[in-house]
Amino acid sequence: MSEDPLANKHQAWSALFSEPMSALVQRYTASVGFDRRLAAADIAGSLAHAEMLQAQGILTAQDLADIRRGMAGIEDEIASGRFDWKPELEDVHLNIEARLTALVGDAGKRLHTGRSRNDQVATDIRLWLRGECDRLAALLAQMQGALVELAAQHSETVMPGFTHLQVAQPVSFAHHLLAYVEMFARDGERLADLRRRVNRLPLGAAALAGTSWPLDRERVARTLGFEGLCRNSLDAVSDRDFALEFAAFASICMVHVSRLAEEIVLWMSQSFGFVDLADRYCTGSSIMPQKRNPDVAELARGKSGRVIGHLTGLLVLMKGQPLAYNKDNQEDKEPLFDSVDTLADTLRIMTEMVGGMRVRADAMERAALRGYATATDLADYLARKGVPFRDAHETVAAAVKTALARGVDLAELTLAELQGFDPRIDADVFELLTLRGSLNARALAGGTAPAQVRAEIERHRARLAAD
């Protein structure tokens, strides 16, 4: 296939070169196939830059008017799908600049005064990611809200609390759900904190050393809603800490999603039978007609590996780069974009699935009765009677061994049998050996007592309403 001898005519650096870029290199280096999603941010950044250039006397009022008119036309073309994205123009920035120049002439060529694609792309990514942070913050709040409202229906529902996936102590199902609310709340805090570091303006750093043009960087920052400036031009164009930090946040959040998804998979299994999922979140089997598979939860669990992989990839991408900008950084966008998309889609579908989950409280309570979940309550009872806790622990272990041999629960042993292990045991012990007695005994802050759980539900409701 012959190459177009004018293939480089729109490239910003083509006058230096004596031959056009090969078609293979064009395909290999082009990013417009994925970075076109930065178009709105690129246009907003360019308009703010143009307004500043005109205020500084670098562009004329007519130049600014032409740029605004051209950008409005480009926005309309992109929105309607009529914009002709050209791979030979490499990226979103040169595509928009070339189209602007075609529409308005020399004003389009003057727009790039005092900036480089290096500080331009850094600005675009930060603008785009800031908006995605805000969208994800809302989705995180919705996820928490769904868990809180489900918890509000089940403060009195008893389930086994597990350690090592063995029945440990009874807890309320609401308390269990609120543990995930705490996780997602911390994710929200991390997101809000990293957004502050995303929201700093690189524009004005130019290629790497700043510019001799008298730019007003503070004006551009105010126009675009940035909270501050990137203070070192070398760092401004080469820094991708904000992308790494976002990927770390997304990975931690997806780990929390994965843990919840794993529990839903277990709870829905016949071995547990704690919950039923709506059919719209399950699939069947191509061979076994009885199957209802929790594929959505399983896929959410699987997608956590995808997002964690993006964090690893970005860390490796940055680890060997000298200052300042390097072409390696073109590879930052696809993992960042996919992390955002995967997390957003997963939070949305998990929120819907939790909201439609049917809880089988009777199955949870039966499971809590199977594992001697109130044994610690009996040990605490003896300790309050003056028995050293380690001795009480051994006494209760002997009682559990006897109950196991007989196939009964501790609460089904007679008072005389219990007193055989320690004469200080009285009839009041039976209240503590019930599941709800165990719950109610844990009434300290952060405990599983229904009264405490209801207070936490109201605290979370108030927090989410205030955000």
Secondary structure, DSSP 8 states (H G I E B T S, - for coil): ----TTTTTTSTTGGG-SS---HHHHHHH--HHHHGGGHHHHHHHHHHHHHHHHHTTSS-HHHHHHHHHHHHHHHHHHHHT-----GGG-SHHHHHHHHHHHHHTHHHHHTTTT--HHHHHHHHHHHHHHHHHHHHHHHHHHHHHHHHHHHHT-TT-EEEEEETTEEEEEEEHHHHHHHHHHHHHHHHHHHHHHHHHHSEE-TT-TTTT--SS---HHHHHHHHT-SEE---HHHHHH--HHHHHHHHHHHHHHHHHHHHHHHHHHHHSTTT--EE--GGG-B--SS-TT--B-HHHHHHHHHHHHHHHHHHHHHHHHHT--SS--GGGGGGHHHHHHHHHHHHHHHHHHHHHHHT-EE-HHHHHHHHHTTTTTHHHHHHHHHHTT--HHHHHHHHHHHHHHHHHHT--GGGS-HHHHHTT-TT--TTHHHHTSHHHHHHH--STT---HHHHHHHHHHHHHHHHH-
